[in-house]
Every structure is written in structure tokens, then in C-alpha cells.
Amino acid sequence: MTAPLKGAVIGCGFFAQNHFAGWRDVAGAEIVAVCDLDRARAEAAARTFAAPPRIYTDAAALFAAEALDFVDIPTTMETHEALVGLAVSHRVPVIVQKPFGPNLAACRRMAAAADAAGVPLMVHEDFRFQPLFRRLKALLTAGEIGQPTFARLSWRTAIDVYSNQPYLVHTERFMIMDVGVHMIDLARFLLGEAESVFCRTQQIKQGIAGEDAATILLGHRGGATGIIDLSYAAHRDPDPFPQTLGEIEGEAGSILILPGEELVIKGRGGSRRERIAHDGRPWTSEPWRQIQDSVVRTQQHFVDALRAGTEPETSARDSLGTYAVVEAAYASAATGRAIDPATL
Ligand SMILES: NC(=O)c1ccc[n+]([C@@H]2O[C@H](COP(=O)([O-])OP(=O)(O)OC[C@H]3O[C@@H](n4cnc5c(N)ncnc54)[C@H](O)[C@@H]3O)[C@@H](O)[C@H]2O)c1
């Protein structure tokens, strides 16, 4: 048995609670330190572990004192560049929450710094680690529906996202950064890179700083057309949160993603339905279960890649493709033109 990798978590806020629970389920890693500017949050986080980690309120002090194999950074995006830079300067591998950075230039600077230092840097992009999307990818790779021609990925809800994440009220790049990045990563995972991005944004709720709805039209290099539609102002019964719904059509069939984590497949293997349920770990709770389970799978992928010395799927380098589409979407929304992300 090799010793578990020793890690620290910087940021003990709302979503980090899932990270703490997740790390307890990950094989081959243990959390030895937690850090938050707010000491009470760090102390509360430490109490959730059977072997309480050491507590810091200053990330520089954490890196100076601890010998770490990795650091997990579930803070908000405007803090990432400084914290990732600190980790890289100490040659500590990083997994950092989405959104990677507030704009493409910041993402590129972080990726370049990690690359130059030879330090692994992965973006915590959990949607593609949901079992449903692993199954979908396997079906596409096996040629079940032939060459994809059309895809729609849809996230529409009116859940009160502002209570748990009050900073979203003031976030100027809101819907595409908050949920669009997940859908864009999924579109790239399933269909490959996009060479054309057209986007229309809407601000439906009064009094917020950014867009709370966006519709993105993607032209994928393989020829498929993709639609990503996102809304935090879609009043539905039942509210599908946090499910990603949609469909993929190919030259030889189609796969529908229906509520209840159900795939309806018409393809080379005939017509059938499959339910691809999430894990349902005991610490998870509705309606977040599907997301919470994929946090552990994302963390495990990071640890496995570190141990194997391989590049994780959503490395900083790979994620630049996602954030180029994000930048193209905002540029398209501002200009009314389709943008090729490769030109940015
Ligand atoms: N992957 C997902 O499904 C998912 C879901 C929800 C949120 N998120 C992401 O998680 C991230 C965090 O969101 P949140 O709602 O938990 O934020 P939050 O504001 O509740 O928590 C952030 C914490 O980081 C701390 N912090 C900030 N700068 C720090 C620093 N320099 N050193 C130490 N601590 C610092 C803050 O004090 C705060 O406690 C966001 O980027 C959000 O988009 C991801």
C-alpha cells in the first residue's frame, strides 16, 4: 500500500462542504490542512473530519508550513489566479473549482504558469463525471448513433440560486460562467471542438448585474450543430434542477436525455431505455445528489491522474478550449456576430 497523498483545501464556503465530504470518500488521499480567510469557517470544516486537519487563515502561511502533495481550491473565480500562482510557486499540484478564471486571458496565464513549472493543474469540472455522461460518451464512441449531427444540452430552472451564492447577484459574467461552462465542457467532451459560436443573452430577473439566461449555437468541427440553452429564470413544474436534459442525433440514431437520468436510445443496437443513476452516497441530499456524487468522481480522477503521472481530462490546457468558447459567447452576445474561438 502506498501512503495517501496529503492535500489541503483553500476555501471553506458553501460548495466546499461537498469537497470535504468528497475527500473522505476518495481513495488514496487525505486532507491534512484547511484554510479560509474566515477562521470560523476553517474551524467548522476541520470539525467535519475524523482526524481534524490543521487550520490556516492565510494561504501563504499554509504553503510555507505544510509539505503538500496537492491543493484543492474551491473559492470563487476572482481569487483563483493569486492562489493558483502561490501553489505553482511552491510546486504543489492543484485542482481548482470552475469557473477557472473570470476571462480567457486569466485562464491562459494560470495554464502557462503551471505548464512552465511542470506543475499539474486541473479544473474541477464535475458534470462530465456524472455516470450518465460517461455512458453517453461510451455510446457515441462505440458508434451507437453514427456520426453526430445535432445536439442540445439544456439547463433550465428557477431554483433560488442567490440564497446560497449571494455573490451571483453582483456577477457581471453570470449564467455562462456559472453553468454554461459545464455545458460547454460537456459539448466538447461529447462532440469535440467548436469552430463557430453564436450567443444571445438575457437578463430576466430584475436587480442582478449579469445575464441569467443564454442560448448558444455551436458549429462543431465534425459538422454537428449544437445548442446550449441555459436559464435561472425558467419557471417549470416540476423544476428539473440539477438535471442537464437534451438530445443527440446522429446519422444512424438518436439519444434523448430525459428527466430521471433516463436515456432513450434508438441506434445500431435497437431501441431501448436506460436509467443511469448517480451513486446516492449517504452524505448527499436532494436536490443536489447528482452534482454531489460527481464531485467525488472528479476528485478521484485528479488523484488517480496524479498517482499515474498522466494529464487529467480537464487539465488547465484542455480547459482553455472551454474558456475560449465562453469568451466567444460573450463576444458574440456583445456584437451579434458568430465568433470562431480559435481567433481569440
Ligand atoms: N461544480 C459545481 O457544481 C459547483 C456548484 C456550486 C458552486 N461551484 C463553484 O464553487 C466556487 C465556490 O463557490 P461558493 O458558493 O462555495 O463560494 P463561497 O463564497 O461560499 O466560498 C468561498 C470561500 O473562499 C474563501 N476565500 C476566498 N478567498 C480566499 C483566500 N485567498 N484564502 C482563503 N480563503 C479564501 C471565502 O472566505 C469563502 O469562505 C465557485 O467558483 C462556484 O462557481 C461549483
The ligand as an SDF file (V2000), in Angstrom:
LIG
                    3D

 44 48  0  0  0  0  0  0  0  0999 V2000
  -19.1120   22.3570   -9.6480 N   0  0  0  0  0  0  0  0  0  0  0  0
  -20.2990   22.7070   -9.1790 C   0  0  0  0  0  0  0  0  0  0  0  0
  -21.2660   22.0250   -9.4300 O   0  0  0  0  0  0  0  0  0  0  0  0
  -20.4240   23.9510   -8.3350 C   0  0  0  0  0  0  0  0  0  0  0  0
  -21.6060   24.2280   -7.6440 C   0  0  0  0  0  0  0  0  0  0  0  0
  -21.6720   25.3790   -6.8550 C   0  0  0  0  0  0  0  0  0  0  0  0
  -20.5800   26.2340   -6.7920 C   0  0  0  0  0  0  0  0  0  0  0  0
  -19.4530   25.9470   -7.5120 N   0  0  0  0  0  0  0  0  0  0  0  0
  -18.2970   26.8500   -7.5290 C   0  0  0  0  0  0  0  0  0  0  0  0
  -17.6170   26.7960   -6.2910 O   0  0  0  0  0  0  0  0  0  0  0  0
  -16.8940   28.0130   -6.1190 C   0  0  0  0  0  0  0  0  0  0  0  0
  -17.0960   28.4920   -4.7000 C   0  0  0  0  0  0  0  0  0  0  0  0
  -18.4350   28.8780   -4.5540 O   0  0  0  0  0  0  0  0  0  0  0  0
  -19.1040   29.0570   -3.1280 P   0  0  0  0  0  0  0  0  0  0  0  0
  -20.5200   29.3890   -3.3830 O   0  0  0  0  0  0  0  0  0  0  0  0
  -18.7620   27.9180   -2.2620 O   0  0  0  0  0  0  0  0  0  0  0  0
  -18.3480   30.3780   -2.6040 O   0  0  0  0  0  0  0  0  0  0  0  0
  -18.3030   30.9280   -1.1150 P   0  0  0  0  0  0  0  0  0  0  0  0
  -18.1770   32.4150   -1.2290 O   0  0  0  0  0  0  0  0  0  0  0  0
  -19.4170   30.3640   -0.2890 O   0  0  0  0  0  0  0  0  0  0  0  0
  -16.9490   30.3120   -0.5280 O   0  0  0  0  0  0  0  0  0  0  0  0
  -15.6900   30.7710   -0.8830 C   0  0  0  0  0  0  0  0  0  0  0  0
  -14.8230   30.7390    0.3760 C   0  0  0  0  0  0  0  0  0  0  0  0
  -13.4660   31.0070   -0.0100 O   0  0  0  0  0  0  0  0  0  0  0  0
  -12.8830   31.8250    0.9920 C   0  0  0  0  0  0  0  0  0  0  0  0
  -11.7420   32.5360    0.3850 N   0  0  0  0  0  0  0  0  0  0  0  0
  -11.7640   33.4630   -0.5930 C   0  0  0  0  0  0  0  0  0  0  0  0
  -10.5170   33.8760   -0.8740 N   0  0  0  0  0  0  0  0  0  0  0  0
   -9.6820   33.1880   -0.0610 C   0  0  0  0  0  0  0  0  0  0  0  0
   -8.2760   33.1800    0.1420 C   0  0  0  0  0  0  0  0  0  0  0  0
   -7.4740   33.9610   -0.5700 N   0  0  0  0  0  0  0  0  0  0  0  0
   -7.7600   32.3510    1.0700 N   0  0  0  0  0  0  0  0  0  0  0  0
   -8.5640   31.5450    1.7980 C   0  0  0  0  0  0  0  0  0  0  0  0
   -9.9080   31.5050    1.6650 N   0  0  0  0  0  0  0  0  0  0  0  0
  -10.4640   32.3200    0.7430 C   0  0  0  0  0  0  0  0  0  0  0  0
  -14.0100   32.7440    1.4240 C   0  0  0  0  0  0  0  0  0  0  0  0
  -13.7370   33.2980    2.7100 O   0  0  0  0  0  0  0  0  0  0  0  0
  -15.2020   31.7990    1.4150 C   0  0  0  0  0  0  0  0  0  0  0  0
  -15.3930   31.1610    2.6740 O   0  0  0  0  0  0  0  0  0  0  0  0
  -17.4390   28.9920   -7.1680 C   0  0  0  0  0  0  0  0  0  0  0  0
  -16.4700   29.1870   -8.1730 O   0  0  0  0  0  0  0  0  0  0  0  0
  -18.6830   28.3060   -7.7110 C   0  0  0  0  0  0  0  0  0  0  0  0
  -18.9360   28.5820   -9.0800 O   0  0  0  0  0  0  0  0  0  0  0  0
  -19.3580   24.8190   -8.2520 C   0  0  0  0  0  0  0  0  0  0  0  0
  1  2  1  0
  2  3  2  0
  2  4  1  0
  4  5  1  0
  4 44  2  0
  5  6  2  0
  6  7  1  0
  7  8  2  0
  8  9  1  0
  8 44  1  0
  9 10  1  0
  9 42  1  0
 10 11  1  0
 11 12  1  0
 11 40  1  0
 12 13  1  0
 13 14  1  0
 14 15  2  0
 14 16  1  0
 14 17  1  0
 17 18  1  0
 18 19  2  0
 18 20  1  0
 18 21  1  0
 21 22  1  0
 22 23  1  0
 23 24  1  0
 23 38  1  0
 24 25  1  0
 25 26  1  0
 25 36  1  0
 26 27  1  0
 26 35  1  0
 27 28  2  0
 28 29  1  0
 29 30  1  0
 29 35  2  0
 30 31  1  0
 30 32  2  0
 32 33  1  0
 33 34  2  0
 34 35  1  0
 36 37  1  0
 36 38  1  0
 38 39  1  0
 40 41  1  0
 40 42  1  0
 42 43  1  0
M  CHG  2   8   1  16  -1
M  END
$$$$
